[in-house]
Amino acid sequence: MTRSEENYIKAIYHLSKADKKAVATNTIAEQMQTKPSSVTDMLKRLSEKALINYIKYQGATLTDEGTKTALSIIRKHRLWEVFLVEKLHFSWDEVHVLAEQLEHIKSEKLVDRLDQHLGFPEFDPHGDPIPSKLGVFAETTKKLLHELAVKSRGRCVGVKDSSSTFLKFLDKIQIALGDEITVLDKEEFDGSMLIQIKERSFRISNQITTNLYIRMI
């Protein structure tokens, strides 16, 4: 497969995961930042390779082989993110773009060795689950911070918004994965929260509370 074909397969996987329906050509075009006509040509090519089911005017769904391919790409991407953060000490806002390049490496032996070297991690630096070689995701129960009641306590396990700007802002206000967060107060008017991390108490906006995943402890 070409790099472009792999990018389309991964995009269809993520887009179809949201509503379990066929993904429209225009939706894919918006995601890939290209023309619908170019998407149509690619979908026909992927359909010929039995990686997707494509019906004109209805959209595309992944076949079993297409899903297997998508999970393999996602596994490589998230393993490389772990490697870049843990071993090369990149910050979590830098690794996505680099992993986008590394995910296209073909060697399964290399990826398996990488997985073993990292200790078979189940989550990437942003808290997203890493599929195993068999395509199985680790189970985790998590809530968005804004769903927690006052006096609740949990551990930050991921972010909904993984954009570089948001991650840099979290670094600036010193919120990181693994931090234990206690909700001290919740403002009904604007959804802001007073939280405590270690000995530090501070208020955060609703925009932050709706983008932090928490596992209750």
C-alpha positions in Angstrom: 0.0 0.0 0.0 1.1 3.6 -0.6 1.3 6.1 2.2 -1.7 7.9 0.8 -3.8 4.7 0.8 -2.8 4.0 4.4 -3.8 7.6 5.4 -7.2 7.1 3.8 -7.8 3.8 5.5 -6.9 5.3 8.9 -9.1 8.3 8.3 -12.1 6.1 7.3 -11.6 4.0 10.5 -11.6 7.1 12.8 -14.6 8.7 11.0 -16.7 5.5 10.9 -16.0 4.8 14.5 -18.0 7.8 15.6 -21.4 6.7 14.3 -20.8 3.2 12.9 -22.2 4.3 9.5 -20.7 4.6 6.0 -18.5 7.6 5.7 -19.6 10.1 3.0 -17.1 11.2 0.3 -17.4 14.9 1.3 -16.7 14.0 5.0 -13.5 12.2 3.9 -12.5 15.0 1.6 -12.9 17.5 4.5 -10.8 15.2 6.7 -8.1 14.7 4.1 -8.2 18.4 2.9 -8.7 17.4 -0.7 -11.4 17.5 -3.4 -14.3 15.0 -3.4 -13.3 13.9 -6.9 -9.9 12.9 -5.6 -11.5 11.0 -2.8 -13.8 9.1 -5.2 -10.8 8.0 -7.2 -9.1 6.7 -4.1 -12.2 4.9 -2.8 -12.5 3.1 -6.1 -8.9 2.0 -5.8 -9.3 0.8 -2.2 -12.5 -1.0 -3.1 -10.6 -2.9 -5.9 -8.1 -4.0 -3.2 -10.9 -5.2 -1.0 -10.0 -2.9 1.8 -13.4 -1.0 1.8 -17.0 -1.5 0.6 -17.8 1.6 -1.5 -21.3 2.5 -2.8 -21.6 5.6 -4.9 -23.6 8.3 -3.1 -23.7 6.3 0.1 -20.0 6.3 1.2 -17.4 3.8 2.3 -17.0 1.2 5.1 -14.0 -0.8 5.9 -13.9 -4.5 5.2 -12.4 -6.9 7.8 -9.0 -6.6 6.0 -9.3 -2.8 5.9 -10.0 -2.7 9.6 -7.0 -5.0 10.3 -4.9 -2.6 8.2 -6.2 0.5 10.0 -5.5 -1.0 13.4 -1.9 -1.9 12.4 -1.3 1.7 11.3 -2.8 3.0 14.5 -0.7 0.6 16.6 2.5 1.7 14.9 1.6 5.4 15.3 0.9 5.2 19.0 3.9 3.0 19.8 6.2 5.5 18.0 4.6 8.3 20.1 5.4 6.3 23.3 9.0 5.8 22.1 9.5 9.5 21.2 8.2 10.7 24.6 9.7 8.0 26.9 13.1 7.3 25.1 13.8 10.5 23.1 12.1 12.9 25.5 10.0 14.8 23.0 7.1 16.7 24.6 3.6 15.2 24.0 2.6 18.1 21.7 5.5 17.3 19.3 5.1 13.6 18.7 2.0 13.4 16.6 3.5 14.8 13.4 6.7 12.7 13.8 4.6 9.5 14.4 2.6 10.4 11.2 5.8 9.7 9.3 7.0 6.7 11.2 3.6 4.9 11.1 4.2 4.0 7.5 7.3 1.8 8.2 6.5 -1.6 6.8 8.6 -3.9 9.0 6.3 -5.8 11.3 9.4 -7.3 13.0 10.6 -3.8 13.8 7.2 -2.8 15.3 7.0 -6.0 17.4 10.5 -5.4 18.7 9.5 -1.8 19.5 6.5 -3.0 21.4 8.6 -5.4 23.4 11.3 -2.8 24.1 8.7 -0.4 25.5 7.2 -3.1 27.7 4.0 -3.6 25.7 2.3 -0.2 26.6 -1.4 -0.1 26.5 -1.8 3.7 26.1 0.0 6.4 24.2 1.2 9.7 25.7 -2.2 11.3 25.1 -4.1 8.5 26.8 -5.4 6.8 23.7 -5.3 3.0 23.8 -2.8 1.1 21.7 -4.2 -1.9 19.9 -2.3 -5.2 20.4 -0.9 -7.1 17.4 -4.2 -8.9 17.3 -6.1 -5.6 17.2 -7.4 -5.7 20.8 -7.6 -2.5 22.8 -7.1 -2.4 26.6 -10.4 -1.6 28.4 -10.6 1.6 30.5 -13.4 3.4 32.2 -13.1 7.1 31.9 -15.2 10.3 32.2 -14.6 13.8 31.1 -13.6 16.0 34.0 -16.7 18.2 33.7 -18.9 15.2 34.5 -17.4 14.8 38.0 -19.2 16.1 41.0 -17.6 18.3 43.7 -15.4 16.3 46.1 -14.8 13.7 43.4 -11.2 12.5 42.8 -9.7 10.9 39.7 -6.5 10.5 37.7 -5.9 12.3 34.4 -5.7 9.5 31.8 -6.1 11.3 28.5 -7.2 14.3 26.4 -10.1 14.7 24.0 -8.4 17.6 22.2 -4.8 16.4 21.3 -4.0 19.6 19.3 -0.5 21.1 19.9 -2.0 24.3 21.3 -4.1 22.5 23.9 -1.2 20.3 25.0 1.1 23.3 25.3 -1.5 25.1 27.4 -1.7 22.1 29.7 2.0 22.2 30.1 1.8 25.9 30.9 -0.7 25.4 33.7 1.0 22.2 34.8 -1.6 19.5 34.2 -0.2 16.2 32.9 -1.2 12.6 32.4 -1.1 10.7 35.7 -2.0 13.7 37.8 -4.4 13.1 40.6 -7.2 15.7 40.4 -9.7 16.6 43.1 -12.7 18.7 42.3 -13.1 21.4 45.0 -15.8 23.5 43.5 -17.9 23.7 40.3 -19.3 27.0 39.0 -22.8 26.5 37.7 -22.8 29.6 35.6 -19.9 28.9 33.2 -18.9 25.3 34.1 -15.5 26.3 35.4 -13.9 24.2 38.2 -11.7 24.8 41.2 -9.4 21.8 41.3 -6.5 20.6 43.3 -3.4 18.8 42.1 -1.0 17.8 44.9 -0.8 20.9 47.1 -1.8 23.4 44.4 -5.4 24.7 44.0 -6.5 26.6 40.9 -9.5 27.3 38.7 -9.8 26.0 35.1 -12.3 26.8 32.4 -15.1 24.7 31.0 -13.1 24.3 27.8 -10.4 22.5 29.7 -12.8 20.4 31.8 -14.6 19.1 28.7 -11.3 17.9 27.2 -9.6 16.0 30.0 -10.4 12.3 30.5 -10.4 11.1 34.2 -10.4 7.6 35.7 -12.1 7.6 39.1 -10.0 6.5 42.1 
